[in-house]
């Protein structure tokens, strides 16, 4: 079952956003980051990532927690 995760990016920081997108891409390929553009981040302050399974979504959550301090991102 597909899972969408919303990741808020502190102060709409594009560099942090790029790291989060890279983690999603590494875990689940390019389709996971479809629509995660710099314009979307600037307008909304978050990205939405699409994962094909709960397992991939969990791996992504764990990677974000491991590589990025909680101050910079939050995953919902």
PQR file of N, CA, C, O and H, with PARSE charges and radii, in Angstrom:
ATOM      1  N   UNK A   1       0.847  -1.187   0.000 -0.4000 1.5000
ATOM      2  CA  UNK A   1       0.000   0.000   0.000 -0.0000 2.0000
ATOM      3  C   UNK A   1       0.890   1.247   0.000  0.5500 1.7000
ATOM      4  O   UNK A   1       1.776   1.364   0.847 -0.5500 1.4000
ATOM      5  N   UNK A   2       0.674   2.170  -0.924 -0.4000 1.5000
ATOM      6  CA  UNK A   2       1.494   3.388  -1.006 -0.0000 2.0000
ATOM      7  C   UNK A   2       1.355   4.269   0.238  0.5500 1.7000
ATOM      8  O   UNK A   2       0.301   4.319   0.872 -0.5500 1.4000
ATOM      9  H   UNK A   2      -0.045   2.075  -1.612  0.4000 1.0000
ATOM     10  N   UNK A   3       2.442   4.958   0.568 -0.4000 1.5000
ATOM     11  CA  UNK A   3       2.480   5.834   1.734 -0.0000 2.0000
ATOM     12  C   UNK A   3       3.047   7.185   1.305  0.5500 1.7000
ATOM     13  O   UNK A   3       4.100   7.248   0.670 -0.5500 1.4000
ATOM     14  H   UNK A   3       3.299   4.918   0.053  0.4000 1.0000
ATOM     15  N   UNK A   4       2.348   8.263   1.652 -0.4000 1.5000
ATOM     16  CA  UNK A   4       2.849   9.623   1.425 -0.0000 2.0000
ATOM     17  C   UNK A   4       3.305  10.203   2.754  0.5500 1.7000
ATOM     18  O   UNK A   4       2.624  10.067   3.770 -0.5500 1.4000
ATOM     19  H   UNK A   4       1.493   8.212   2.167  0.4000 1.0000
ATOM     20  N   UNK A   5       4.460  10.849   2.734 -0.4000 1.5000
ATOM     21  CA  UNK A   5       4.993  11.493   3.928 -0.0000 2.0000
ATOM     22  C   UNK A   5       5.259  12.967   3.641  0.5500 1.7000
ATOM     23  O   UNK A   5       5.832  13.316   2.609 -0.5500 1.4000
ATOM     24  H   UNK A   5       5.013  10.960   1.908  0.4000 1.0000
ATOM     25  N   UNK A   6       4.843  13.813   4.553 -0.4000 1.5000
ATOM     26  CA  UNK A   6       5.092  15.249   4.460 -0.0000 2.0000
ATOM     27  C   UNK A   6       6.314  15.560   5.318  0.5500 1.7000
ATOM     28  O   UNK A   6       6.372  15.189   6.491 -0.5500 1.4000
ATOM     29  H   UNK A   6       4.378  13.529   5.392  0.4000 1.0000
ATOM     30  N   UNK A   7       7.286  16.244   4.725 -0.4000 1.5000
ATOM     31  CA  UNK A   7       8.499  16.614   5.450 -0.0000 2.0000
ATOM     32  C   UNK A   7       8.613  18.133   5.450  0.5500 1.7000
ATOM     33  O   UNK A   7       8.833  18.751   4.408 -0.5500 1.4000
ATOM     34  H   UNK A   7       7.239  16.546   3.773  0.4000 1.0000
ATOM     35  N   UNK A   8       8.460  18.722   6.625 -0.4000 1.5000
ATOM     36  CA  UNK A   8       8.621  20.172   6.769 -0.0000 2.0000
ATOM     37  C   UNK A   8      10.104  20.497   6.820  0.5500 1.7000
ATOM     38  O   UNK A   8      10.882  19.804   7.477 -0.5500 1.4000
ATOM     39  H   UNK A   8       8.281  18.220   7.471  0.4000 1.0000
ATOM     40  N   UNK A   9      10.488  21.561   6.119 -0.4000 1.5000
ATOM     41  CA  UNK A   9      11.891  21.975   6.005 -0.0000 2.0000
ATOM     42  C   UNK A   9      12.062  23.314   6.715  0.5500 1.7000
ATOM     43  O   UNK A   9      11.401  24.292   6.368 -0.5500 1.4000
ATOM     44  H   UNK A   9       9.856  22.124   5.586  0.4000 1.0000
ATOM     45  N   UNK A  10      12.942  23.358   7.703 -0.4000 1.5000
ATOM     46  CA  UNK A  10      13.195  24.561   8.496 -0.0000 2.0000
ATOM     47  C   UNK A  10      13.572  25.739   7.603  0.5500 1.7000
ATOM     48  O   UNK A  10      14.503  25.659   6.803 -0.5500 1.4000
ATOM     49  H   UNK A  10      13.479  22.563   7.985  0.4000 1.0000
ATOM     50  N   UNK A  11      12.833  26.823   7.758 -0.4000 1.5000
ATOM     51  CA  UNK A  11      13.059  28.071   7.014 -0.0000 2.0000
ATOM     52  C   UNK A  11      13.133  27.867   5.502  0.5500 1.7000
ATOM     53  O   UNK A  11      13.795  28.633   4.803 -0.5500 1.4000
ATOM     54  H   UNK A  11      12.077  26.888   8.408  0.4000 1.0000
ATOM     55  N   UNK A  12      12.456  26.837   4.997 -0.4000 1.5000
ATOM     56  CA  UNK A  12      12.406  26.559   3.557 -0.0000 2.0000
ATOM     57  C   UNK A  12      13.802  26.456   2.942  0.5500 1.7000
ATOM     58  O   UNK A  12      14.011  26.834   1.789 -0.5500 1.4000
ATOM     59  H   UNK A  12      11.917  26.214   5.565  0.4000 1.0000
ATOM     60  N   UNK A  13      14.740  25.947   3.712 -0.4000 1.5000
ATOM     61  CA  UNK A  13      16.144  25.860   3.295 -0.0000 2.0000
ATOM     62  C   UNK A  13      16.302  24.852   2.156  0.5500 1.7000
ATOM     63  O   UNK A  13      16.080  23.655   2.341 -0.5500 1.4000
ATOM     64  H   UNK A  13      14.571  25.640   4.649  0.4000 1.0000
ATOM     65  N   UNK A  14      16.684  25.341   0.991 -0.4000 1.5000
ATOM     66  CA  UNK A  14      16.796  24.487  -0.195 -0.0000 2.0000
ATOM     67  C   UNK A  14      17.895  23.437  -0.066  0.5500 1.7000
ATOM     68  O   UNK A  14      17.774  22.347  -0.626 -0.5500 1.4000
ATOM     69  H   UNK A  14      16.864  26.313   0.841  0.4000 1.0000
ATOM     70  N   UNK A  15      18.945  23.742   0.650 -0.4000 1.5000
ATOM     71  CA  UNK A  15      20.020  22.747   0.824 -0.0000 2.0000
ATOM     72  C   UNK A  15      19.547  21.579   1.668  0.5500 1.7000
ATOM     73  O   UNK A  15      19.840  20.424   1.360 -0.5500 1.4000
ATOM     74  H   UNK A  15      19.043  24.627   1.105  0.4000 1.0000
ATOM     75  N   UNK A  16      18.819  21.876   2.725 -0.4000 1.5000
ATOM     76  CA  UNK A  16      18.237  20.806   3.545 -0.0000 2.0000
ATOM     77  C   UNK A  16      17.233  20.013   2.703  0.5500 1.7000
ATOM     78  O   UNK A  16      17.192  18.785   2.763 -0.5500 1.4000
ATOM     79  H   UNK A  16      18.580  22.815   2.975  0.4000 1.0000
ATOM     80  N   UNK A  17      16.441  20.718   1.934 -0.4000 1.5000
ATOM     81  CA  UNK A  17      15.487  20.059   1.051 -0.0000 2.0000
ATOM     82  C   UNK A  17      16.172  19.127   0.062  0.5500 1.7000
ATOM     83  O   UNK A  17      15.663  18.044  -0.229 -0.5500 1.4000
ATOM     84  H   UNK A  17      16.474  21.716   1.885  0.4000 1.0000
ATOM     85  N   UNK A  18      17.313  19.539  -0.451 -0.4000 1.5000
ATOM     86  CA  UNK A  18      18.059  18.698  -1.401 -0.0000 2.0000
ATOM     87  C   UNK A  18      18.542  17.417  -0.730  0.5500 1.7000
ATOM     88  O   UNK A  18      18.541  16.352  -1.347 -0.5500 1.4000
ATOM     89  H   UNK A  18      17.726  20.418  -0.215  0.4000 1.0000
ATOM     90  N   UNK A  19      18.948  17.517   0.511 -0.4000 1.5000
ATOM     91  CA  UNK A  19      19.394  16.325   1.246 -0.0000 2.0000
ATOM     92  C   UNK A  19      18.219  15.368   1.454  0.5500 1.7000
ATOM     93  O   UNK A  19      18.350  14.159   1.264 -0.5500 1.4000
ATOM     94  H   UNK A  19      18.949  18.382   1.012  0.4000 1.0000
ATOM     95  N   UNK A  20      17.081  15.921   1.843 -0.4000 1.5000
ATOM     96  CA  UNK A  20      15.896  15.089   2.064 -0.0000 2.0000
ATOM     97  C   UNK A  20      15.474  14.413   0.754  0.5500 1.7000
ATOM     98  O   UNK A  20      15.152  13.225   0.744 -0.5500 1.4000
ATOM     99  H   UNK A  20      16.975  16.904   1.997  0.4000 1.0000
ATOM    100  N   UNK A  21      15.477  15.167  -0.343 -0.4000 1.5000
ATOM    101  CA  UNK A  21      15.130  14.580  -1.645 -0.0000 2.0000
ATOM    102  C   UNK A  21      16.106  13.476  -2.028  0.5500 1.7000
ATOM    103  O   UNK A  21      15.695  12.447  -2.564 -0.5500 1.4000
ATOM    104  H   UNK A  21      15.739  16.132  -0.335  0.4000 1.0000
ATOM    105  N   UNK A  22      17.382  13.676  -1.763 -0.4000 1.5000
ATOM    106  CA  UNK A  22      18.384  12.656  -2.078 -0.0000 2.0000
ATOM    107  C   UNK A  22      18.134  11.385  -1.271  0.5500 1.7000
ATOM    108  O   UNK A  22      18.289  10.283  -1.796 -0.5500 1.4000
ATOM    109  H   UNK A  22      17.715  14.512  -1.328  0.4000 1.0000
ATOM    110  N   UNK A  23      17.757  11.521  -0.023 -0.4000 1.5000
ATOM    111  CA  UNK A  23      17.451  10.342   0.793 -0.0000 2.0000
ATOM    112  C   UNK A  23      16.246   9.589   0.235  0.5500 1.7000
ATOM    113  O   UNK A  23      16.267   8.361   0.144 -0.5500 1.4000
ATOM    114  H   UNK A  23      17.631  12.417   0.404  0.4000 1.0000
ATOM    115  N   UNK A  24      15.202  10.318  -0.136 -0.4000 1.5000
ATOM    116  CA  UNK A  24      14.016   9.677  -0.720 -0.0000 2.0000
ATOM    117  C   UNK A  24      14.378   8.964  -2.020  0.5500 1.7000
ATOM    118  O   UNK A  24      13.953   7.833  -2.254 -0.5500 1.4000
ATOM    119  H   UNK A  24      15.185  11.315  -0.063  0.4000 1.0000
ATOM    120  N   UNK A  25      15.157   9.627  -2.856 -0.4000 1.5000
ATOM    121  CA  UNK A  25      15.584   9.055  -4.129 -0.0000 2.0000
ATOM    122  C   UNK A  25      16.393   7.784  -3.907  0.5500 1.7000
ATOM    123  O   UNK A  25      16.180   6.787  -4.597 -0.5500 1.4000
ATOM    124  H   UNK A  25      15.503  10.546  -2.666  0.4000 1.0000
ATOM    125  N   UNK A  26      17.303   7.808  -2.966 -0.4000 1.5000
ATOM    126  CA  UNK A  26      18.160   6.658  -2.675 -0.0000 2.0000
ATOM    127  C   UNK A  26      17.342   5.461  -2.184  0.5500 1.7000
ATOM    128  O   UNK A  26      17.652   4.314  -2.507 -0.5500 1.4000
ATOM    129  H   UNK A  26      17.475   8.617  -2.405  0.4000 1.0000
ATOM    130  N   UNK A  27      16.321   5.733  -1.421 -0.4000 1.5000
ATOM    131  CA  UNK A  27      15.522   4.660  -0.836 -0.0000 2.0000
ATOM    132  C   UNK A  27      14.513   4.094  -1.823  0.5500 1.7000
ATOM    133  O   UNK A  27      14.281   2.886  -1.858 -0.5500 1.4000
ATOM    134  H   UNK A  27      16.069   6.665  -1.159  0.4000 1.0000
ATOM    135  N   UNK A  28      13.917   4.966  -2.620 -0.4000 1.5000
ATOM    136  CA  UNK A  28      12.795   4.491  -3.428 -0.0000 2.0000
ATOM    137  C   UNK A  28      12.779   4.968  -4.876  0.5500 1.7000
ATOM    138  O   UNK A  28      11.790   4.758  -5.578 -0.5500 1.4000
ATOM    139  H   UNK A  28      14.106   5.948  -2.591  0.4000 1.0000
ATOM    140  N   UNK A  29      13.843   5.600  -5.332 -0.4000 1.5000
ATOM    141  CA  UNK A  29      13.912   6.009  -6.725 -0.0000 2.0000
ATOM    142  C   UNK A  29      13.259   7.345  -7.013  0.5500 1.7000
ATOM    143  O   UNK A  29      12.715   7.988  -6.115 -0.5500 1.4000
ATOM    144  H   UNK A  29      14.646   5.771  -4.762  0.4000 1.0000
ATOM    145  N   UNK A  30      13.314   7.763  -8.279 -0.4000 1.5000
ATOM    146  CA  UNK A  30      12.867   9.105  -8.646 -0.0000 2.0000
ATOM    147  C   UNK A  30      11.372   9.364  -8.435  0.5500 1.7000
ATOM    148  O   UNK A  30      10.982  10.506  -8.188 -0.5500 1.4000
ATOM    149  H   UNK A  30      13.756   7.241  -9.009  0.4000 1.0000
ATOM    150  N   UNK A  31      10.546   8.353  -8.525 -0.4000 1.5000
ATOM    151  CA  UNK A  31       9.102   8.581  -8.371 -0.0000 2.0000
ATOM    152  C   UNK A  31       8.745   9.018  -6.956  0.5500 1.7000
ATOM    153  O   UNK A  31       7.705   9.643  -6.750 -0.5500 1.4000
ATOM    154  H   UNK A  31      10.862   7.426  -8.726  0.4000 1.0000
ATOM    155  N   UNK A  32       9.586   8.699  -5.983 -0.4000 1.5000
ATOM    156  CA  UNK A  32       9.288   9.088  -4.597 -0.0000 2.0000
ATOM    157  C   UNK A  32       9.343  10.601  -4.405  0.5500 1.7000
ATOM    158  O   UNK A  32       8.684  11.137  -3.514 -0.5500 1.4000
ATOM    159  H   UNK A  32      10.431   8.190  -6.150  0.4000 1.0000
ATOM    160  N   UNK A  33      10.119  11.284  -5.228 -0.4000 1.5000
ATOM    161  CA  UNK A  33      10.292  12.724  -5.081 -0.0000 2.0000
ATOM    162  C   UNK A  33       9.556  13.529  -6.159  0.5500 1.7000
ATOM    163  O   UNK A  33       9.813  14.721  -6.330 -0.5500 1.4000
ATOM    164  H   UNK A  33      10.655  10.848  -5.951  0.4000 1.0000
ATOM    165  N   UNK A  34       8.644  12.880  -6.882 -0.4000 1.5000
ATOM    166  CA  UNK A  34       7.892  13.579  -7.923 -0.0000 2.0000
ATOM    167  C   UNK A  34       7.153  14.770  -7.323  0.5500 1.7000
ATOM    168  O   UNK A  34       6.433  14.622  -6.336 -0.5500 1.4000
ATOM    169  H   UNK A  34       8.435  11.912  -6.743  0.4000 1.0000
ATOM    170  N   UNK A  35       7.326  15.933  -7.908 -0.4000 1.5000
ATOM    171  CA  UNK A  35       6.654  17.141  -7.447 -0.0000 2.0000
ATOM    172  C   UNK A  35       7.410  17.921  -6.382  0.5500 1.7000
ATOM    173  O   UNK A  35       6.975  19.001  -5.980 -0.5500 1.4000
ATOM    174  H   UNK A  35       7.911  16.053  -8.710  0.4000 1.0000
ATOM    175  N   UNK A  36       8.530  17.390  -5.922 -0.4000 1.5000
ATOM    176  CA  UNK A  36       9.310  18.068  -4.873 -0.0000 2.0000
ATOM    177  C   UNK A  36      10.266  19.073  -5.518  0.5500 1.7000
ATOM    178  O   UNK A  36      11.472  18.839  -5.607 -0.5500 1.4000
ATOM    179  H   UNK A  36       8.884  16.514  -6.249  0.4000 1.0000
ATOM    180  N   UNK A  37       9.706  20.183  -5.960 -0.4000 1.5000
ATOM    181  CA  UNK A  37      10.503  21.202  -6.640 -0.0000 2.0000
ATOM    182  C   UNK A  37      10.850  22.340  -5.686  0.5500 1.7000
ATOM    183  O   UNK A  37      10.230  22.497  -4.634 -0.5500 1.4000
ATOM    184  H   UNK A  37       8.727  20.373  -5.888  0.4000 1.0000
ATOM    185  N   UNK A  38      11.839  23.122  -6.067 -0.4000 1.5000
ATOM    186  CA  UNK A  38      12.223  24.264  -5.237 -0.0000 2.0000
ATOM    187  C   UNK A  38      11.075  25.261  -5.138  0.5500 1.7000
ATOM    188  O   UNK A  38      10.911  25.903  -4.100 -0.5500 1.4000
ATOM    189  H   UNK A  38      12.342  22.994  -6.922  0.4000 1.0000
ATOM    190  N   UNK A  39      10.286  25.404  -6.186 -0.4000 1.5000
ATOM    191  CA  UNK A  39       9.141  26.317  -6.149 -0.0000 2.0000
ATOM    192  C   UNK A  39       8.090  25.836  -5.145  0.5500 1.7000
ATOM    193  O   UNK A  39       7.501  26.641  -4.422 -0.5500 1.4000
ATOM    194  H   UNK A  39      10.419  24.882  -7.029  0.4000 1.0000
ATOM    195  N   UNK A  40       7.858  24.519  -5.106 -0.4000 1.5000
ATOM    196  CA  UNK A  40       6.910  23.961  -4.148 -0.0000 2.0000
ATOM    197  C   UNK A  40       7.392  24.222  -2.725  0.5500 1.7000
ATOM    198  O   UNK A  40       6.606  24.620  -1.865 -0.5500 1.4000
ATOM    199  H   UNK A  40       8.336  23.866  -5.693  0.4000 1.0000
ATOM    200  N   UNK A  41       8.668  24.002  -2.475 -0.4000 1.5000
ATOM    201  CA  UNK A  41       9.232  24.237  -1.148 -0.0000 2.0000
ATOM    202  C   UNK A  41       9.109  25.704  -0.757  0.5500 1.7000
ATOM    203  O   UNK A  41       8.714  26.014   0.367 -0.5500 1.4000
ATOM    204  H   UNK A  41       9.307  23.678  -3.173  0.4000 1.0000
ATOM    205  N   UNK A  42       9.436  26.592  -1.657 -0.4000 1.5000
ATOM    206  CA  UNK A  42       9.371  28.023  -1.372 -0.0000 2.0000
ATOM    207  C   UNK A  42       7.945  28.461  -1.026  0.5500 1.7000
ATOM    208  O   UNK A  42       7.741  29.290  -0.140 -0.5500 1.4000
ATOM    209  H   UNK A  42       9.757  26.340  -2.570  0.4000 1.0000
ATOM    210  N   UNK A  43       6.986  27.909  -1.717 -0.4000 1.5000
ATOM    211  CA  UNK A  43       5.589  28.272  -1.488 -0.0000 2.0000
ATOM    212  C   UNK A  43       5.030  27.652  -0.210  0.5500 1.7000
ATOM    213  O   UNK A  43       4.300  28.312   0.530 -0.5500 1.4000
ATOM    214  H   UNK A  43       7.152  27.235  -2.437  0.4000 1.0000
ATOM    215  N   UNK A  44       5.369  26.379   0.059 -0.4000 1.5000
ATOM    216  CA  UNK A  44       4.712  25.623   1.117 -0.0000 2.0000
ATOM    217  C   UNK A  44       5.557  25.346   2.360  0.5500 1.7000
ATOM    218  O   UNK A  44       5.008  25.157   3.445 -0.5500 1.4000
ATOM    219  H   UNK A  44       5.962  25.843  -0.541  0.4000 1.0000
ATOM    220  N   UNK A  45       6.878  25.319   2.218 -0.4000 1.5000
ATOM    221  CA  UNK A  45       7.743  25.037   3.358 -0.0000 2.0000
ATOM    222  C   UNK A  45       7.893  23.562   3.676  0.5500 1.7000
ATOM    223  O   UNK A  45       8.436  23.196   4.718 -0.5500 1.4000
ATOM    224  H   UNK A  45       7.324  25.473   1.336  0.4000 1.0000
ATOM    225  N   UNK A  46       7.417  22.726   2.789 -0.4000 1.5000
ATOM    226  CA  UNK A  46       7.530  21.284   2.989 -0.0000 2.0000
ATOM    227  C   UNK A  46       7.542  20.574   1.634  0.5500 1.7000
ATOM    228  O   UNK A  46       7.230  21.162   0.598 -0.5500 1.4000
ATOM    229  H   UNK A  46       6.976  23.023   1.942  0.4000 1.0000
ATOM    230  N   UNK A  47       7.909  19.304   1.677 -0.4000 1.5000
ATOM    231  CA  UNK A  47       7.812  18.419   0.520 -0.0000 2.0000
ATOM    232  C   UNK A  47       6.896  17.260   0.888  0.5500 1.7000
ATOM    233  O   UNK A  47       6.745  16.929   2.064 -0.5500 1.4000
ATOM    234  H   UNK A  47       8.163  18.827   2.518  0.4000 1.0000
ATOM    235  N   UNK A  48       6.296  16.654  -0.106 -0.4000 1.5000
ATOM    236  CA  UNK A  48       5.551  15.407   0.079 -0.0000 2.0000
ATOM    237  C   UNK A  48       6.252  14.345  -0.753  0.5500 1.7000
ATOM    238  O   UNK A  48       6.473  14.515  -1.952 -0.5500 1.4000
ATOM    239  H   UNK A  48       6.419  16.923  -1.062  0.4000 1.0000
ATOM    240  N   UNK A  49       6.595  13.247  -0.090 -0.4000 1.5000
ATOM    241  CA  UNK A  49       7.261  12.141  -0.755 -0.0000 2.0000
ATOM    242  C   UNK A  49       6.328  10.945  -0.823  0.5500 1.7000
ATOM    243  O   UNK A  49       5.507  10.728   0.069 -0.5500 1.4000
ATOM    244  H   UNK A  49       6.415  13.109   0.884  0.4000 1.0000
ATOM    245  N   UNK A  50       6.465  10.173  -1.892 -0.4000 1.5000
ATOM    246  CA  UNK A  50       5.563   9.057  -2.189 -0.0000 2.0000
ATOM    247  C   UNK A  50       6.360   7.758  -2.180  0.5500 1.7000
ATOM    248  O   UNK A  50       7.305   7.590  -2.951 -0.5500 1.4000
ATOM    249  H   UNK A  50       7.132  10.349  -2.616  0.4000 1.0000
ATOM    250  N   UNK A  51       5.968   6.850  -1.304 -0.4000 1.5000
ATOM    251  CA  UNK A  51       6.675   5.574  -1.189 -0.0000 2.0000
ATOM    252  C   UNK A  51       5.726   4.435  -1.517  0.5500 1.7000
ATOM    253  O   UNK A  51       4.549   4.484  -1.159 -0.5500 1.4000
ATOM    254  H   UNK A  51       5.201   6.987  -0.677  0.4000 1.0000
ATOM    255  N   UNK A  52       6.226   3.412  -2.194 -0.4000 1.5000
ATOM    256  CA  UNK A  52       5.363   2.308  -2.607 -0.0000 2.0000
ATOM    257  C   UNK A  52       4.951   1.388  -1.456  0.5500 1.7000
ATOM    258  O   UNK A  52       4.006   0.611  -1.593 -0.5500 1.4000
ATOM    259  H   UNK A  52       7.182   3.372  -2.485  0.4000 1.0000
ATOM    260  N   UNK A  53       5.650   1.471  -0.329 -0.4000 1.5000
ATOM    261  CA  UNK A  53       5.339   0.567   0.783 -0.0000 2.0000
ATOM    262  C   UNK A  53       5.638   1.226   2.124  0.5500 1.7000
ATOM    263  O   UNK A  53       6.376   2.207   2.208 -0.5500 1.4000
ATOM    264  H   UNK A  53       6.418   2.102  -0.218  0.4000 1.0000
ATOM    265  N   UNK A  54       5.049   0.665   3.157 -0.4000 1.5000
ATOM    266  CA  UNK A  54       5.323   1.134   4.512 -0.0000 2.0000
ATOM    267  C   UNK A  54       6.785   0.891   4.863  0.5500 1.7000
ATOM    268  O   UNK A  54       7.392   1.682   5.584 -0.5500 1.4000
ATOM    269  H   UNK A  54       4.449  -0.133   3.089  0.4000 1.0000
ATOM    270  N   UNK A  55       7.346  -0.193   4.357 -0.4000 1.5000
ATOM    271  CA  UNK A  55       8.750  -0.507   4.629 -0.0000 2.0000
ATOM    272  C   UNK A  55       9.664   0.601   4.109  0.5500 1.7000
ATOM    273  O   UNK A  55      10.569   1.033   4.823 -0.5500 1.4000
ATOM    274  H   UNK A  55       6.852  -0.835   3.770  0.4000 1.0000
ATOM    275  N   UNK A  56       9.444   1.067   2.882 -0.4000 1.5000
ATOM    276  CA  UNK A  56      10.260   2.163   2.337 -0.0000 2.0000
ATOM    277  C   UNK A  56      10.045   3.452   3.119  0.5500 1.7000
ATOM    278  O   UNK A  56      10.995   4.195   3.367 -0.5500 1.4000
ATOM    279  H   UNK A  56       8.708   0.717   2.303  0.4000 1.0000
ATOM    280  N   UNK A  57       8.801   3.723   3.508 -0.4000 1.5000
ATOM    281  CA  UNK A  57       8.505   4.924   4.290 -0.0000 2.0000
ATOM    282  C   UNK A  57       9.237   4.880   5.634  0.5500 1.7000
ATOM    283  O   UNK A  57       9.757   5.896   6.093 -0.5500 1.4000
ATOM    284  H   UNK A  57       8.029   3.120   3.307  0.4000 1.0000
ATOM    285  N   UNK A  58       9.275   3.729   6.249 -0.4000 1.5000
ATOM    286  CA  UNK A  58       9.984   3.574   7.524 -0.0000 2.0000
ATOM    287  C   UNK A  58      11.482   3.764   7.337  0.5500 1.7000
ATOM    288  O   UNK A  58      12.130   4.434   8.141 -0.5500 1.4000
ATOM    289  H   UNK A  58       8.852   2.903   5.876  0.4000 1.0000
ATOM    290  N   UNK A  59      12.030   3.181   6.287 -0.4000 1.5000
ATOM    291  CA  UNK A  59      13.458   3.361   5.999 -0.0000 2.0000
ATOM    292  C   UNK A  59      13.782   4.836   5.790  0.5500 1.7000
ATOM    293  O   UNK A  59      14.821   5.315   6.243 -0.5500 1.4000
ATOM    294  H   UNK A  59      11.503   2.636   5.634  0.4000 1.0000
ATOM    295  N   UNK A  60      12.893   5.558   5.104 -0.4000 1.5000
ATOM    296  CA  UNK A  60      13.084   6.987   4.870 -0.0000 2.0000
ATOM    297  C   UNK A  60      13.052   7.763   6.192  0.5500 1.7000
ATOM    298  O   UNK A  60      13.921   8.601   6.434 -0.5500 1.4000
ATOM    299  H   UNK A  60      12.048   5.169   4.736  0.4000 1.0000
ATOM    300  N   UNK A  61      12.073   7.496   7.036 -0.4000 1.5000
ATOM    301  CA  UNK A  61      11.990   8.166   8.341 -0.0000 2.0000
ATOM    302  C   UNK A  61      13.279   7.954   9.135  0.5500 1.7000
ATOM    303  O   UNK A  61      13.815   8.887   9.732 -0.5500 1.4000
ATOM    304  H   UNK A  61      11.367   6.815   6.840  0.4000 1.0000
ATOM    305  N   UNK A  62      13.764   6.722   9.132 -0.4000 1.5000
ATOM    306  CA  UNK A  62      14.984   6.397   9.873 -0.0000 2.0000
ATOM    307  C   UNK A  62      16.189   7.137   9.294  0.5500 1.7000
ATOM    308  O   UNK A  62      17.039   7.618  10.044 -0.5500 1.4000
ATOM    309  H   UNK A  62      13.328   5.963   8.647  0.4000 1.0000
ATOM    310  N   UNK A  63      16.267   7.231   7.970 -0.4000 1.5000
ATOM    311  CA  UNK A  63      17.382   7.930   7.332 -0.0000 2.0000
ATOM    312  C   UNK A  63      17.351   9.426   7.654  0.5500 1.7000
ATOM    313  O   UNK A  63      18.389  10.025   7.936 -0.5500 1.4000
ATOM    314  H   UNK A  63      15.576   6.841   7.361  0.4000 1.0000
ATOM    315  N   UNK A  64      16.168  10.020   7.612 -0.4000 1.5000
ATOM    316  CA  UNK A  64      16.048  11.451   7.944 -0.0000 2.0000
ATOM    317  C   UNK A  64      16.486  11.673   9.390  0.5500 1.7000
ATOM    318  O   UNK A  64      17.225  12.614   9.679 -0.5500 1.4000
ATOM    319  H   UNK A  64      15.325   9.533   7.383  0.4000 1.0000
ATOM    320  N   UNK A  65      16.036  10.815  10.291 -0.4000 1.5000
ATOM    321  CA  UNK A  65      16.412  10.957  11.705 -0.0000 2.0000
ATOM    322  C   UNK A  65      17.916  10.776  11.902  0.5500 1.7000
ATOM    323  O   UNK A  65      18.513  11.435  12.753 -0.5500 1.4000
ATOM    324  H   UNK A  65      15.436  10.051  10.056  0.4000 1.0000
ATOM    325  N   UNK A  66      18.522   9.899  11.130 -0.4000 1.5000
ATOM    326  CA  UNK A  66      19.955   9.627  11.272 -0.0000 2.0000
ATOM    327  C   UNK A  66      20.824  10.758  10.726  0.5500 1.7000
ATOM    328  O   UNK A  66      21.824  11.124  11.343 -0.5500 1.4000
ATOM    329  H   UNK A  66      18.037   9.363  10.439  0.4000 1.0000
ATOM    330  N   UNK A  67      20.450  11.311   9.576 -0.4000 1.5000
ATOM    331  CA  UNK A  67      21.322  12.261   8.878 -0.0000 2.0000
ATOM    332  C   UNK A  67      20.981  13.723   9.085  0.5500 1.7000
ATOM    333  O   UNK A  67      21.800  14.588   8.776 -0.5500 1.4000
ATOM    334  H   UNK A  67      19.637  11.014   9.075  0.4000 1.0000
ATOM    335  N   UNK A  68      19.797  14.026   9.600 -0.4000 1.5000
ATOM    336  CA  UNK A  68      19.388  15.418   9.770 -0.0000 2.0000
ATOM    337  C   UNK A  68      18.877  15.660  11.184  0.5500 1.7000
ATOM    338  O   UNK A  68      18.023  14.916  11.666 -0.5500 1.4000
ATOM    339  H   UNK A  68      19.132  13.323   9.851  0.4000 1.0000
ATOM    340  N   UNK A  69      19.385  16.683  11.851 -0.4000 1.5000
ATOM    341  CA  UNK A  69      18.888  17.004  13.194 -0.0000 2.0000
ATOM    342  C   UNK A  69      17.409  17.362  13.159  0.5500 1.7000
ATOM    343  O   UNK A  69      16.928  17.909  12.167 -0.5500 1.4000
ATOM    344  H   UNK A  69      20.079  17.287  11.459  0.4000 1.0000
ATOM    345  N   UNK A  70      16.696  17.063  14.213 -0.4000 1.5000
ATOM    346  CA  UNK A  70      15.274  17.344  14.295 -0.0000 2.0000
ATOM    347  C   UNK A  70      14.902  18.800  14.080  0.5500 1.7000
ATOM    348  O   UNK A  70      13.784  19.092  13.654 -0.5500 1.4000
ATOM    349  H   UNK A  70      17.087  16.619  15.019  0.4000 1.0000
ATOM    350  N   UNK A  71      15.802  19.707  14.361 -0.4000 1.5000
ATOM    351  CA  UNK A  71      15.530  21.130  14.166 -0.0000 2.0000
ATOM    352  C   UNK A  71      15.307  21.462  12.689  0.5500 1.7000
ATOM    353  O   UNK A  71      14.553  22.383  12.374 -0.5500 1.4000
ATOM    354  H   UNK A  71      16.710  19.470  14.707  0.4000 1.0000
ATOM    355  N   UNK A  72      15.944  20.732  11.789 -0.4000 1.5000
ATOM    356  CA  UNK A  72      15.916  21.063  10.377 -0.0000 2.0000
ATOM    357  C   UNK A  72      14.703  20.472   9.639  0.5500 1.7000
ATOM    358  O   UNK A  72      14.247  21.034   8.643 -0.5500 1.4000
ATOM    359  H   UNK A  72      16.556  19.984  12.045  0.4000 1.0000
ATOM    360  N   UNK A  73      14.195  19.362  10.121 -0.4000 1.5000
ATOM    361  CA  UNK A  73      13.077  18.702   9.440 -0.0000 2.0000
ATOM    362  C   UNK A  73      12.119  18.083  10.439  0.5500 1.7000
ATOM    363  O   UNK A  73      12.481  17.815  11.585 -0.5500 1.4000
ATOM    364  H   UNK A  73      14.565  18.905  10.930  0.4000 1.0000
ATOM    365  N   UNK A  74      10.903  17.862   9.995 -0.4000 1.5000
ATOM    366  CA  UNK A  74       9.965  17.024  10.745 -0.0000 2.0000
ATOM    367  C   UNK A  74       9.172  16.221   9.725  0.5500 1.7000
ATOM    368  O   UNK A  74       8.730  16.747   8.704 -0.5500 1.4000
ATOM    369  H   UNK A  74      10.609  18.080   9.064  0.4000 1.0000
ATOM    370  N   UNK A  75       9.002  14.948  10.019 -0.4000 1.5000
ATOM    371  CA  UNK A  75       8.298  14.040   9.104 -0.0000 2.0000
ATOM    372  C   UNK A  75       6.933  13.732   9.685  0.5500 1.7000
ATOM    373  O   UNK A  75       6.817  13.329  10.843 -0.5500 1.4000
ATOM    374  H   UNK A  75       9.362  14.520  10.848  0.4000 1.0000
ATOM    375  N   UNK A  76       5.902  13.923   8.881 -0.4000 1.5000
ATOM    376  CA  UNK A  76       4.522  13.624   9.315 -0.0000 2.0000
ATOM    377  C   UNK A  76       3.942  12.518   8.466  0.5500 1.7000
ATOM    378  O   UNK A  76       2.795  12.121   8.670 -0.5500 1.4000
ATOM    379  H   UNK A  76       5.997  14.250   7.940  0.4000 1.0000
TER
END
